[in-house]
């Protein structure tokens, strides 16, 4: 808990999984709503929204995870190459 309050570890990567599932539920509700909408609706439009939305949500979440992995790797490199007191 101390690491989170001092910003030594990231909290967001742990939340991304929950956000992904919430996005999938939203895409599913939107797609089903489009299927049964009497003005703009259509089975194909709803299925397209569901498929494209699920793929888009997955890509977005994976990009966020990649960004945090890059951050973790850069932190490891910085910790490994930290100058000693003699070099300062």
PDB file of N, CA, C and O in Angstrom:
ATOM      1  N   UNK A   1       0.819  -1.183   0.000  1.00  0.00           N
ATOM      2  CA  UNK A   1       0.000   0.000   0.000  1.00  0.00           C
ATOM      3  C   UNK A   1       0.873   1.262   0.000  1.00  0.00           C
ATOM      4  O   UNK A   1       0.527   2.280  -0.600  1.00  0.00           O
ATOM      5  N   UNK A   2       2.010   1.160   0.689  1.00  0.00           N
ATOM      6  CA  UNK A   2       2.924   2.299   0.752  1.00  0.00           C
ATOM      7  C   UNK A   2       3.441   2.662  -0.640  1.00  0.00           C
ATOM      8  O   UNK A   2       3.595   3.840  -0.963  1.00  0.00           O
ATOM      9  N   UNK A   3       3.710   1.634  -1.470  1.00  0.00           N
ATOM     10  CA  UNK A   3       4.207   1.881  -2.826  1.00  0.00           C
ATOM     11  C   UNK A   3       3.208   2.658  -3.666  1.00  0.00           C
ATOM     12  O   UNK A   3       3.596   3.490  -4.485  1.00  0.00           O
ATOM     13  N   UNK A   4       1.930   2.394  -3.467  1.00  0.00           N
ATOM     14  CA  UNK A   4       0.900   3.081  -4.249  1.00  0.00           C
ATOM     15  C   UNK A   4       0.805   4.543  -3.838  1.00  0.00           C
ATOM     16  O   UNK A   4       0.694   5.423  -4.692  1.00  0.00           O
ATOM     17  N   UNK A   5       0.848   4.809  -2.532  1.00  0.00           N
ATOM     18  CA  UNK A   5       0.731   6.190  -2.067  1.00  0.00           C
ATOM     19  C   UNK A   5       1.965   7.022  -2.383  1.00  0.00           C
ATOM     20  O   UNK A   5       1.873   8.242  -2.523  1.00  0.00           O
ATOM     21  N   UNK A   6       3.107   6.378  -2.494  1.00  0.00           N
ATOM     22  CA  UNK A   6       4.338   7.097  -2.828  1.00  0.00           C
ATOM     23  C   UNK A   6       4.645   7.050  -4.321  1.00  0.00           C
ATOM     24  O   UNK A   6       5.698   7.517  -4.755  1.00  0.00           O
ATOM     25  N   UNK A   7       3.728   6.488  -5.105  1.00  0.00           N
ATOM     26  CA  UNK A   7       3.857   6.383  -6.561  1.00  0.00           C
ATOM     27  C   UNK A   7       5.082   5.577  -6.981  1.00  0.00           C
ATOM     28  O   UNK A   7       5.672   5.843  -8.029  1.00  0.00           O
ATOM     29  N   UNK A   8       5.466   4.593  -6.168  1.00  0.00           N
ATOM     30  CA  UNK A   8       6.552   3.695  -6.556  1.00  0.00           C
ATOM     31  C   UNK A   8       6.050   2.545  -7.414  1.00  0.00           C
ATOM     32  O   UNK A   8       6.831   1.920  -8.131  1.00  0.00           O
ATOM     33  N   UNK A   9       4.769   2.262  -7.347  1.00  0.00           N
ATOM     34  CA  UNK A   9       4.179   1.252  -8.225  1.00  0.00           C
ATOM     35  C   UNK A   9       2.914   1.830  -8.842  1.00  0.00           C
ATOM     36  O   UNK A   9       2.286   2.732  -8.289  1.00  0.00           O
ATOM     37  N   UNK A  10       2.562   1.293  -9.988  1.00  0.00           N
ATOM     38  CA  UNK A  10       1.407   1.799 -10.726  1.00  0.00           C
ATOM     39  C   UNK A  10       0.145   1.030 -10.341  1.00  0.00           C
ATOM     40  O   UNK A  10       0.163  -0.196 -10.235  1.00  0.00           O
ATOM     41  N   UNK A  11      -0.922   1.745 -10.139  1.00  0.00           N
ATOM     42  CA  UNK A  11      -2.207   1.141  -9.807  1.00  0.00           C
ATOM     43  C   UNK A  11      -3.011   0.828 -11.061  1.00  0.00           C
ATOM     44  O   UNK A  11      -3.776  -0.137 -11.080  1.00  0.00           O
ATOM     45  N   UNK A  12      -2.850   1.620 -12.095  1.00  0.00           N
ATOM     46  CA  UNK A  12      -3.670   1.504 -13.299  1.00  0.00           C
ATOM     47  C   UNK A  12      -3.581   0.146 -13.989  1.00  0.00           C
ATOM     48  O   UNK A  12      -4.614  -0.336 -14.453  1.00  0.00           O
ATOM     49  N   UNK A  13      -2.419  -0.505 -14.092  1.00  0.00           N
ATOM     50  CA  UNK A  13      -2.412  -1.822 -14.750  1.00  0.00           C
ATOM     51  C   UNK A  13      -3.333  -2.835 -14.078  1.00  0.00           C
ATOM     52  O   UNK A  13      -3.857  -3.732 -14.739  1.00  0.00           O
ATOM     53  N   UNK A  14      -3.530  -2.699 -12.792  1.00  0.00           N
ATOM     54  CA  UNK A  14      -4.425  -3.610 -12.086  1.00  0.00           C
ATOM     55  C   UNK A  14      -5.885  -3.316 -12.416  1.00  0.00           C
ATOM     56  O   UNK A  14      -6.736  -4.202 -12.327  1.00  0.00           O
ATOM     57  N   UNK A  15      -6.170  -2.091 -12.790  1.00  0.00           N
ATOM     58  CA  UNK A  15      -7.542  -1.676 -13.068  1.00  0.00           C
ATOM     59  C   UNK A  15      -7.921  -1.954 -14.525  1.00  0.00           C
ATOM     60  O   UNK A  15      -9.107  -2.041 -14.843  1.00  0.00           O
ATOM     61  N   UNK A  16      -6.947  -2.092 -15.401  1.00  0.00           N
ATOM     62  CA  UNK A  16      -7.225  -2.235 -16.833  1.00  0.00           C
ATOM     63  C   UNK A  16      -8.094  -3.453 -17.125  1.00  0.00           C
ATOM     64  O   UNK A  16      -8.938  -3.397 -18.019  1.00  0.00           O
ATOM     65  N   UNK A  17      -7.912  -4.541 -16.404  1.00  0.00           N
ATOM     66  CA  UNK A  17      -8.736  -5.732 -16.632  1.00  0.00           C
ATOM     67  C   UNK A  17     -10.200  -5.442 -16.343  1.00  0.00           C
ATOM     68  O   UNK A  17     -11.077  -5.858 -17.101  1.00  0.00           O
ATOM     69  N   UNK A  18     -10.469  -4.739 -15.265  1.00  0.00           N
ATOM     70  CA  UNK A  18     -11.855  -4.378 -14.923  1.00  0.00           C
ATOM     71  C   UNK A  18     -12.424  -3.443 -15.981  1.00  0.00           C
ATOM     72  O   UNK A  18     -13.573  -3.594 -16.394  1.00  0.00           O
ATOM     73  N   UNK A  19     -11.629  -2.485 -16.416  1.00  0.00           N
ATOM     74  CA  UNK A  19     -12.081  -1.547 -17.448  1.00  0.00           C
ATOM     75  C   UNK A  19     -12.388  -2.292 -18.743  1.00  0.00           C
ATOM     76  O   UNK A  19     -13.357  -1.963 -19.427  1.00  0.00           O
ATOM     77  N   UNK A  20     -11.583  -3.281 -19.085  1.00  0.00           N
ATOM     78  CA  UNK A  20     -11.808  -4.066 -20.299  1.00  0.00           C
ATOM     79  C   UNK A  20     -13.161  -4.771 -20.243  1.00  0.00           C
ATOM     80  O   UNK A  20     -13.919  -4.733 -21.212  1.00  0.00           O
ATOM     81  N   UNK A  21     -13.466  -5.408 -19.128  1.00  0.00           N
ATOM     82  CA  UNK A  21     -14.749  -6.113 -19.024  1.00  0.00           C
ATOM     83  C   UNK A  21     -15.917  -5.137 -19.033  1.00  0.00           C
ATOM     84  O   UNK A  21     -16.967  -5.441 -19.600  1.00  0.00           O
ATOM     85  N   UNK A  22     -15.757  -3.978 -18.419  1.00  0.00           N
ATOM     86  CA  UNK A  22     -16.821  -2.965 -18.471  1.00  0.00           C
ATOM     87  C   UNK A  22     -17.029  -2.456 -19.895  1.00  0.00           C
ATOM     88  O   UNK A  22     -18.159  -2.212 -20.318  1.00  0.00           O
ATOM     89  N   UNK A  23     -15.933  -2.298 -20.624  1.00  0.00           N
ATOM     90  CA  UNK A  23     -16.050  -1.874 -22.021  1.00  0.00           C
ATOM     91  C   UNK A  23     -16.763  -2.933 -22.853  1.00  0.00           C
ATOM     92  O   UNK A  23     -17.583  -2.596 -23.707  1.00  0.00           O
ATOM     93  N   UNK A  24     -16.463  -4.205 -22.616  1.00  0.00           N
ATOM     94  CA  UNK A  24     -17.144  -5.272 -23.349  1.00  0.00           C
ATOM     95  C   UNK A  24     -18.639  -5.287 -23.057  1.00  0.00           C
ATOM     96  O   UNK A  24     -19.447  -5.495 -23.961  1.00  0.00           O
ATOM     97  N   UNK A  25     -19.007  -5.068 -21.805  1.00  0.00           N
ATOM     98  CA  UNK A  25     -20.436  -5.008 -21.462  1.00  0.00           C
ATOM     99  C   UNK A  25     -21.090  -3.829 -22.170  1.00  0.00           C
ATOM    100  O   UNK A  25     -22.194  -3.958 -22.701  1.00  0.00           O
ATOM    101  N   UNK A  26     -20.420  -2.682 -22.182  1.00  0.00           N
ATOM    102  CA  UNK A  26     -20.957  -1.510 -22.879  1.00  0.00           C
ATOM    103  C   UNK A  26     -21.115  -1.740 -24.370  1.00  0.00           C
ATOM    104  O   UNK A  26     -22.112  -1.328 -24.962  1.00  0.00           O
ATOM    105  N   UNK A  27     -20.142  -2.393 -24.979  1.00  0.00           N
ATOM    106  CA  UNK A  27     -20.217  -2.703 -26.411  1.00  0.00           C
ATOM    107  C   UNK A  27     -21.375  -3.653 -26.683  1.00  0.00           C
ATOM    108  O   UNK A  27     -22.112  -3.477 -27.653  1.00  0.00           O
ATOM    109  N   UNK A  28     -21.534  -4.648 -25.837  1.00  0.00           N
ATOM    110  CA  UNK A  28     -22.621  -5.610 -26.011  1.00  0.00           C
ATOM    111  C   UNK A  28     -23.985  -4.939 -25.879  1.00  0.00           C
ATOM    112  O   UNK A  28     -24.884  -5.193 -26.681  1.00  0.00           O
ATOM    113  N   UNK A  29     -24.140  -4.094 -24.883  1.00  0.00           N
ATOM    114  CA  UNK A  29     -25.407  -3.370 -24.706  1.00  0.00           C
ATOM    115  C   UNK A  29     -25.663  -2.447 -25.892  1.00  0.00           C
ATOM    116  O   UNK A  29     -26.785  -2.378 -26.393  1.00  0.00           O
ATOM    117  N   UNK A  30     -24.635  -1.740 -26.342  1.00  0.00           N
ATOM    118  CA  UNK A  30     -24.788  -0.855 -27.498  1.00  0.00           C
ATOM    119  C   UNK A  30     -25.134  -1.608 -28.765  1.00  0.00           C
ATOM    120  O   UNK A  30     -25.975  -1.163 -29.547  1.00  0.00           O
ATOM    121  N   UNK A  31     -24.488  -2.749 -28.973  1.00  0.00           N
ATOM    122  CA  UNK A  31     -24.773  -3.552 -30.159  1.00  0.00           C
ATOM    123  C   UNK A  31     -26.178  -4.124 -30.146  1.00  0.00           C
ATOM    124  O   UNK A  31     -26.871  -4.103 -31.163  1.00  0.00           O
ATOM    125  N   UNK A  32     -26.598  -4.631 -29.005  1.00  0.00           N
ATOM    126  CA  UNK A  32     -27.958  -5.169 -28.901  1.00  0.00           C
ATOM    127  C   UNK A  32     -28.982  -4.053 -29.031  1.00  0.00           C
ATOM    128  O   UNK A  32     -30.029  -4.238 -29.652  1.00  0.00           O
ATOM    129  N   UNK A  33     -28.689  -2.905 -28.452  1.00  0.00           N
ATOM    130  CA  UNK A  33     -29.587  -1.756 -28.602  1.00  0.00           C
ATOM    131  C   UNK A  33     -29.725  -1.324 -30.047  1.00  0.00           C
ATOM    132  O   UNK A  33     -30.815  -0.959 -30.487  1.00  0.00           O
ATOM    133  N   UNK A  34     -28.628  -1.363 -30.789  1.00  0.00           N
ATOM    134  CA  UNK A  34     -28.669  -1.013 -32.209  1.00  0.00           C
ATOM    135  C   UNK A  34     -29.469  -2.037 -33.002  1.00  0.00           C
ATOM    136  O   UNK A  34     -30.176  -1.680 -33.944  1.00  0.00           O
ATOM    137  N   UNK A  35     -29.362  -3.295 -32.628  1.00  0.00           N
ATOM    138  CA  UNK A  35     -30.118  -4.335 -33.331  1.00  0.00           C
ATOM    139  C   UNK A  35     -31.627  -4.114 -33.227  1.00  0.00           C
ATOM    140  O   UNK A  35     -32.370  -4.386 -34.170  1.00  0.00           O
ATOM    141  N   UNK A  36     -32.064  -3.625 -32.090  1.00  0.00           N
ATOM    142  CA  UNK A  36     -33.497  -3.477 -31.866  1.00  0.00           C
ATOM    143  C   UNK A  36     -33.993  -2.043 -32.006  1.00  0.00           C
ATOM    144  O   UNK A  36     -35.161  -1.765 -31.734  1.00  0.00           O
ATOM    145  N   UNK A  37     -33.120  -1.129 -32.428  1.00  0.00           N
ATOM    146  CA  UNK A  37     -33.528   0.255 -32.660  1.00  0.00           C
ATOM    147  C   UNK A  37     -34.354   0.313 -33.941  1.00  0.00           C
ATOM    148  O   UNK A  37     -33.936  -0.210 -34.974  1.00  0.00           O
ATOM    149  N   UNK A  38     -35.514   0.940 -33.879  1.00  0.00           N
ATOM    150  CA  UNK A  38     -36.389   0.908 -35.059  1.00  0.00           C
ATOM    151  C   UNK A  38     -36.021   1.950 -36.108  1.00  0.00           C
ATOM    152  O   UNK A  38     -36.535   1.880 -37.225  1.00  0.00           O
ATOM    153  N   UNK A  39     -35.160   2.908 -35.802  1.00  0.00           N
ATOM    154  CA  UNK A  39     -34.794   3.930 -36.781  1.00  0.00           C
ATOM    155  C   UNK A  39     -33.473   3.606 -37.476  1.00  0.00           C
ATOM    156  O   UNK A  39     -33.418   3.555 -38.705  1.00  0.00           O
ATOM    157  N   UNK A  40     -32.424   3.391 -36.711  1.00  0.00           N
ATOM    158  CA  UNK A  40     -31.103   3.145 -37.294  1.00  0.00           C
ATOM    159  C   UNK A  40     -30.703   1.683 -37.206  1.00  0.00           C
ATOM    160  O   UNK A  40     -29.612   1.304 -37.633  1.00  0.00           O
ATOM    161  N   UNK A  41     -31.561   0.887 -36.668  1.00  0.00           N
ATOM    162  CA  UNK A  41     -31.184  -0.468 -36.301  1.00  0.00           C
ATOM    163  C   UNK A  41     -30.994  -1.415 -37.451  1.00  0.00           C
ATOM    164  O   UNK A  41     -31.268  -1.101 -38.609  1.00  0.00           O
ATOM    165  N   UNK A  42     -30.538  -2.531 -37.110  1.00  0.00           N
ATOM    166  CA  UNK A  42     -30.310  -3.601 -38.059  1.00  0.00           C
ATOM    167  C   UNK A  42     -29.450  -4.651 -37.406  1.00  0.00           C
ATOM    168  O   UNK A  42     -28.559  -4.345 -36.613  1.00  0.00           O
ATOM    169  N   UNK A  43     -29.726  -5.888 -37.747  1.00  0.00           N
ATOM    170  CA  UNK A  43     -28.959  -6.989 -37.170  1.00  0.00           C
ATOM    171  C   UNK A  43     -27.484  -6.871 -37.550  1.00  0.00           C
ATOM    172  O   UNK A  43     -26.603  -7.062 -36.711  1.00  0.00           O
ATOM    173  N   UNK A  44     -27.225  -6.557 -38.811  1.00  0.00           N
ATOM    174  CA  UNK A  44     -25.826  -6.455 -39.251  1.00  0.00           C
ATOM    175  C   UNK A  44     -25.102  -5.289 -38.588  1.00  0.00           C
ATOM    176  O   UNK A  44     -23.932  -5.408 -38.222  1.00  0.00           O
ATOM    177  N   UNK A  45     -25.793  -4.164 -38.432  1.00  0.00           N
ATOM    178  CA  UNK A  45     -25.168  -3.013 -37.774  1.00  0.00           C
ATOM    179  C   UNK A  45     -24.841  -3.345 -36.321  1.00  0.00           C
ATOM    180  O   UNK A  45     -23.764  -3.007 -35.830  1.00  0.00           O
ATOM    181  N   UNK A  46     -25.762  -4.000 -35.644  1.00  0.00           N
ATOM    182  CA  UNK A  46     -25.520  -4.384 -34.253  1.00  0.00           C
ATOM    183  C   UNK A  46     -24.377  -5.366 -34.115  1.00  0.00           C
ATOM    184  O   UNK A  46     -23.541  -5.238 -33.221  1.00  0.00           O
ATOM    185  N   UNK A  47     -24.342  -6.356 -35.007  1.00  0.00           N
ATOM    186  CA  UNK A  47     -23.238  -7.316 -34.973  1.00  0.00           C
ATOM    187  C   UNK A  47     -21.906  -6.641 -35.289  1.00  0.00           C
ATOM    188  O   UNK A  47     -20.877  -6.967 -34.698  1.00  0.00           O
ATOM    189  N   UNK A  48     -21.940  -5.698 -36.230  1.00  0.00           N
ATOM    190  CA  UNK A  48     -20.723  -4.954 -36.558  1.00  0.00           C
ATOM    191  C   UNK A  48     -20.216  -4.152 -35.376  1.00  0.00           C
ATOM    192  O   UNK A  48     -19.013  -4.097 -35.120  1.00  0.00           O
ATOM    193  N   UNK A  49     -21.139  -3.530 -34.656  1.00  0.00           N
ATOM    194  CA  UNK A  49     -20.749  -2.757 -33.469  1.00  0.00           C
ATOM    195  C   UNK A  49     -20.156  -3.674 -32.408  1.00  0.00           C
ATOM    196  O   UNK A  49     -19.160  -3.332 -31.770  1.00  0.00           O
ATOM    197  N   UNK A  50     -20.768  -4.834 -32.222  1.00  0.00           N
ATOM    198  CA  UNK A  50     -20.266  -5.765 -31.210  1.00  0.00           C
ATOM    199  C   UNK A  50     -18.866  -6.262 -31.576  1.00  0.00           C
ATOM    200  O   UNK A  50     -17.969  -6.266 -30.733  1.00  0.00           O
ATOM    201  N   UNK A  51     -18.682  -6.675 -32.818  1.00  0.00           N
ATOM    202  CA  UNK A  51     -17.375  -7.211 -33.232  1.00  0.00           C
ATOM    203  C   UNK A  51     -16.310  -6.115 -33.224  1.00  0.00           C
ATOM    204  O   UNK A  51     -15.241  -6.289 -32.639  1.00  0.00           O
ATOM    205  N   UNK A  52     -16.602  -4.991 -33.870  1.00  0.00           N
ATOM    206  CA  UNK A  52     -15.618  -3.903 -33.939  1.00  0.00           C
ATOM    207  C   UNK A  52     -15.341  -3.322 -32.552  1.00  0.00           C
ATOM    208  O   UNK A  52     -14.200  -2.990 -32.231  1.00  0.00           O
ATOM    209  N   UNK A  53     -16.374  -3.203 -31.741  1.00  0.00           N
ATOM    210  CA  UNK A  53     -16.188  -2.672 -30.390  1.00  0.00           C
ATOM    211  C   UNK A  53     -15.350  -3.582 -29.519  1.00  0.00           C
ATOM    212  O   UNK A  53     -14.503  -3.114 -28.759  1.00  0.00           O
ATOM    213  N   UNK A  54     -15.584  -4.888 -29.625  1.00  0.00           N
ATOM    214  CA  UNK A  54     -14.795  -5.840 -28.834  1.00  0.00           C
ATOM    215  C   UNK A  54     -13.330  -5.815 -29.255  1.00  0.00           C
ATOM    216  O   UNK A  54     -12.434  -5.844 -28.411  1.00  0.00           O
ATOM    217  N   UNK A  55     -13.091  -5.761 -30.560  1.00  0.00           N
ATOM    218  CA  UNK A  55     -11.708  -5.698 -31.054  1.00  0.00           C
ATOM    219  C   UNK A  55     -11.062  -4.373 -30.647  1.00  0.00           C
ATOM    220  O   UNK A  55      -9.911  -4.351 -30.211  1.00  0.00           O
ATOM    221  N   UNK A  56     -11.796  -3.274 -30.786  1.00  0.00           N
ATOM    222  CA  UNK A  56     -11.262  -1.969 -30.404  1.00  0.00           C
ATOM    223  C   UNK A  56     -10.950  -1.881 -28.919  1.00  0.00           C
ATOM    224  O   UNK A  56      -9.924  -1.322 -28.532  1.00  0.00           O
ATOM    225  N   UNK A  57     -11.830  -2.429 -28.082  1.00  0.00           N
ATOM    226  CA  UNK A  57     -11.592  -2.418 -26.637  1.00  0.00           C
ATOM    227  C   UNK A  57     -10.346  -3.223 -26.292  1.00  0.00           C
ATOM    228  O   UNK A  57      -9.543  -2.814 -25.453  1.00  0.00           O
ATOM    229  N   UNK A  58     -10.195  -4.362 -26.943  1.00  0.00           N
ATOM    230  CA  UNK A  58      -9.032  -5.215 -26.685  1.00  0.00           C
ATOM    231  C   UNK A  58      -7.742  -4.507 -27.094  1.00  0.00           C
ATOM    232  O   UNK A  58      -6.759  -4.526 -26.354  1.00  0.00           O
ATOM    233  N   UNK A  59      -7.748  -3.886 -28.267  1.00  0.00           N
ATOM    234  CA  UNK A  59      -6.555  -3.181 -28.746  1.00  0.00           C
ATOM    235  C   UNK A  59      -6.200  -2.030 -27.809  1.00  0.00           C
ATOM    236  O   UNK A  59      -5.029  -1.834 -27.482  1.00  0.00           O
ATOM    237  N   UNK A  60      -7.200  -1.270 -27.378  1.00  0.00           N
ATOM    238  CA  UNK A  60      -6.945  -0.137 -26.485  1.00  0.00           C
ATOM    239  C   UNK A  60      -6.342  -0.615 -25.167  1.00  0.00           C
ATOM    240  O   UNK A  60      -5.367  -0.038 -24.685  1.00  0.00           O
ATOM    241  N   UNK A  61      -6.913  -1.662 -24.586  1.00  0.00           N
ATOM    242  CA  UNK A  61      -6.402  -2.169 -23.313  1.00  0.00           C
ATOM    243  C   UNK A  61      -4.996  -2.743 -23.467  1.00  0.00           C
ATOM    244  O   UNK A  61      -4.152  -2.560 -22.590  1.00  0.00           O
ATOM    245  N   UNK A  62      -4.743  -3.431 -24.567  1.00  0.00           N
ATOM    246  CA  UNK A  62      -3.397  -3.957 -24.792  1.00  0.00           C
ATOM    247  C   UNK A  62      -2.384  -2.830 -24.962  1.00  0.00           C
ATOM    248  O   UNK A  62      -1.250  -2.941 -24.497  1.00  0.00           O
ATOM    249  N   UNK A  63      -2.782  -1.752 -25.621  1.00  0.00           N
ATOM    250  CA  UNK A  63      -1.873  -0.607 -25.767  1.00  0.00           C
ATOM    251  C   UNK A  63      -1.560   0.012 -24.409  1.00  0.00           C
ATOM    252  O   UNK A  63      -0.420   0.400 -24.155  1.00  0.00           O
ATOM    253  N   UNK A  64      -2.548   0.106 -23.544  1.00  0.00           N
ATOM    254  CA  UNK A  64      -2.306   0.642 -22.204  1.00  0.00           C
ATOM    255  C   UNK A  64      -1.355  -0.264 -21.420  1.00  0.00           C
ATOM    256  O   UNK A  64      -0.463   0.223 -20.725  1.00  0.00           O
ATOM    257  N   UNK A  65      -1.544  -1.565 -21.530  1.00  0.00           N
ATOM    258  CA  UNK A  65      -0.661  -2.500 -20.833  1.00  0.00           C
ATOM    259  C   UNK A  65       0.764  -2.392 -21.370  1.00  0.00           C
ATOM    260  O   UNK A  65       1.721  -2.437 -20.596  1.00  0.00           O
ATOM    261  N   UNK A  66       0.914  -2.249 -22.683  1.00  0.00           N
ATOM    262  CA  UNK A  66       2.248  -2.098 -23.274  1.00  0.00           C
ATOM    263  C   UNK A  66       2.922  -0.835 -22.746  1.00  0.00           C
ATOM    264  O   UNK A  66       4.113  -0.857 -22.435  1.00  0.00           O
ATOM    265  N   UNK A  67       2.185   0.253 -22.642  1.00  0.00           N
ATOM    266  CA  UNK A  67       2.766   1.489 -22.107  1.00  0.00           C
ATOM    267  C   UNK A  67       3.268   1.295 -20.678  1.00  0.00           C
ATOM    268  O   UNK A  67       4.348   1.774 -20.330  1.00  0.00           O
ATOM    269  N   UNK A  68       2.501   0.605 -19.860  1.00  0.00           N
ATOM    270  CA  UNK A  68       2.935   0.384 -18.486  1.00  0.00           C
ATOM    271  C   UNK A  68       4.095  -0.604 -18.409  1.00  0.00           C
ATOM    272  O   UNK A  68       4.942  -0.482 -17.525  1.00  0.00           O
ATOM    273  N   UNK A  69       4.151  -1.571 -19.308  1.00  0.00           N
ATOM    274  CA  UNK A  69       5.299  -2.486 -19.344  1.00  0.00           C
ATOM    275  C   UNK A  69       6.565  -1.731 -19.747  1.00  0.00           C
ATOM    276  O   UNK A  69       7.642  -1.983 -19.207  1.00  0.00           O
ATOM    277  N   UNK A  70       6.431  -0.808 -20.694  1.00  0.00           N
ATOM    278  CA  UNK A  70       7.576   0.024 -21.080  1.00  0.00           C
ATOM    279  C   UNK A  70       8.057   0.827 -19.877  1.00  0.00           C
ATOM    280  O   UNK A  70       9.259   0.940 -19.640  1.00  0.00           O
ATOM    281  N   UNK A  71       7.120   1.381 -19.125  1.00  0.00           N
ATOM    282  CA  UNK A  71       7.473   2.147 -17.930  1.00  0.00           C
ATOM    283  C   UNK A  71       8.222   1.273 -16.922  1.00  0.00           C
ATOM    284  O   UNK A  71       9.240   1.690 -16.369  1.00  0.00           O
ATOM    285  N   UNK A  72       7.716   0.062 -16.688  1.00  0.00           N
ATOM    286  CA  UNK A  72       8.381  -0.840 -15.743  1.00  0.00           C
ATOM    287  C   UNK A  72       9.793  -1.188 -16.208  1.00  0.00           C
ATOM    288  O   UNK A  72      10.726  -1.207 -15.404  1.00  0.00           O
ATOM    289  N   UNK A  73       9.951  -1.460 -17.491  1.00  0.00           N
ATOM    290  CA  UNK A  73      11.279  -1.805 -18.008  1.00  0.00           C
ATOM    291  C   UNK A  73      12.236  -0.623 -17.933  1.00  0.00           C
ATOM    292  O   UNK A  73      13.411  -0.803 -17.613  1.00  0.00           O
ATOM    293  N   UNK A  74      11.757   0.573 -18.220  1.00  0.00           N
ATOM    294  CA  UNK A  74      12.610   1.762 -18.101  1.00  0.00           C
ATOM    295  C   UNK A  74      13.011   2.006 -16.649  1.00  0.00           C
ATOM    296  O   UNK A  74      14.131   2.435 -16.371  1.00  0.00           O
ATOM    297  N   UNK A  75      12.098   1.734 -15.732  1.00  0.00           N
ATOM    298  CA  UNK A  75      12.423   1.902 -14.314  1.00  0.00           C
ATOM    299  C   UNK A  75      13.512   0.908 -13.900  1.00  0.00           C
ATOM    300  O   UNK A  75      14.426   1.261 -13.155  1.00  0.00           O
ATOM    301  N   UNK A  76      13.414  -0.338 -14.385  1.00  0.00           N
ATOM    302  CA  UNK A  76      14.449  -1.334 -14.078  1.00  0.00           C
ATOM    303  C   UNK A  76      15.804  -0.909 -14.637  1.00  0.00           C
ATOM    304  O   UNK A  76      16.829  -1.046 -13.968  1.00  0.00           O
ATOM    305  N   UNK A  77      15.804  -0.399 -15.854  1.00  0.00           N
ATOM    306  CA  UNK A  77      17.059   0.056 -16.459  1.00  0.00           C
ATOM    307  C   UNK A  77      17.633   1.219 -15.667  1.00  0.00           C
ATOM    308  O   UNK A  77      18.837   1.266 -15.417  1.00  0.00           O
ATOM    309  N   UNK A  78      16.783   2.155 -15.273  1.00  0.00           N
ATOM    310  CA  UNK A  78      17.254   3.311 -14.512  1.00  0.00           C
ATOM    311  C   UNK A  78      17.785   2.884 -13.146  1.00  0.00           C
ATOM    312  O   UNK A  78      18.790   3.422 -12.681  1.00  0.00           O
ATOM    313  N   UNK A  79      17.126   1.930 -12.501  1.00  0.00           N
ATOM    314  CA  UNK A  79      17.604   1.460 -11.196  1.00  0.00           C
ATOM    315  C   UNK A  79      18.922   0.711 -11.329  1.00  0.00           C
ATOM    316  O   UNK A  79      19.788   0.808 -10.460  1.00  0.00           O
ATOM    317  N   UNK A  80      19.070  -0.030 -12.410  1.00  0.00           N
ATOM    318  CA  UNK A  80      20.292  -0.807 -12.626  1.00  0.00           C
ATOM    319  C   UNK A  80      21.465   0.112 -12.953  1.00  0.00           C
ATOM    320  O   UNK A  80      22.599  -0.180 -12.572  1.00  0.00           O
ATOM    321  N   UNK A  81      21.213   1.211 -13.647  1.00  0.00           N
ATOM    322  CA  UNK A  81      22.285   2.110 -14.070  1.00  0.00           C
ATOM    323  C   UNK A  81      22.361   3.374 -13.225  1.00  0.00           C
ATOM    324  O   UNK A  81      22.924   4.378 -13.663  1.00  0.00           O
ATOM    325  N   UNK A  82      21.808   3.337 -12.038  1.00  0.00           N
ATOM    326  CA  UNK A  82      21.849   4.516 -11.172  1.00  0.00           C
ATOM    327  C   UNK A  82      23.302   4.806 -10.790  1.00  0.00           C
ATOM    328  O   UNK A  82      24.047   3.892 -10.435  1.00  0.00           O
ATOM    329  N   UNK A  83      23.696   6.063 -10.862  1.00  0.00           N
ATOM    330  CA  UNK A  83      25.087   6.400 -10.528  1.00  0.00           C
ATOM    331  C   UNK A  83      25.343   6.202  -9.034  1.00  0.00           C
ATOM    332  O   UNK A  83      24.482   6.469  -8.195  1.00  0.00           O
ATOM    333  N   UNK A  84      26.532   5.733  -8.732  1.00  0.00           N
ATOM    334  CA  UNK A  84      26.898   5.570  -7.325  1.00  0.00           C
ATOM    335  C   UNK A  84      27.330   6.922  -6.770  1.00  0.00           C
ATOM    336  O   UNK A  84      27.458   7.894  -7.514  1.00  0.00           O
ATOM    337  N   UNK A  85      27.552   6.978  -5.471  1.00  0.00           N
ATOM    338  CA  UNK A  85      27.946   8.233  -4.824  1.00  0.00           C
ATOM    339  C   UNK A  85      29.334   8.682  -5.284  1.00  0.00           C
ATOM    340  O   UNK A  85      29.624   9.878  -5.291  1.00  0.00           O
ATOM    341  N   UNK A  86      30.188   7.738  -5.667  1.00  0.00           N
ATOM    342  CA  UNK A  86      31.537   8.088  -6.121  1.00  0.00           C
ATOM    343  C   UNK A  86      31.508   8.834  -7.449  1.00  0.00           C
ATOM    344  O   UNK A  86      32.357   9.690  -7.699  1.00  0.00           O
ATOM    345  N   UNK A  87      30.531   8.514  -8.306  1.00  0.00           N
ATOM    346  CA  UNK A  87      30.450   9.148  -9.617  1.00  0.00           C
ATOM    347  C   UNK A  87      29.880  10.556  -9.531  1.00  0.00           C
ATOM    348  O   UNK A  87      30.094  11.362 -10.437  1.00  0.00           O
ATOM    349  N   UNK A  88      29.168  10.863  -8.472  1.00  0.00           N
ATOM    350  CA  UNK A  88      28.581  12.197  -8.326  1.00  0.00           C
ATOM    351  C   UNK A  88      29.635  13.125  -7.831  1.00  0.00           C
ATOM    352  O   UNK A  88      29.370  14.310  -7.633  1.00  0.00           O
TER     353      UNK A  88
END
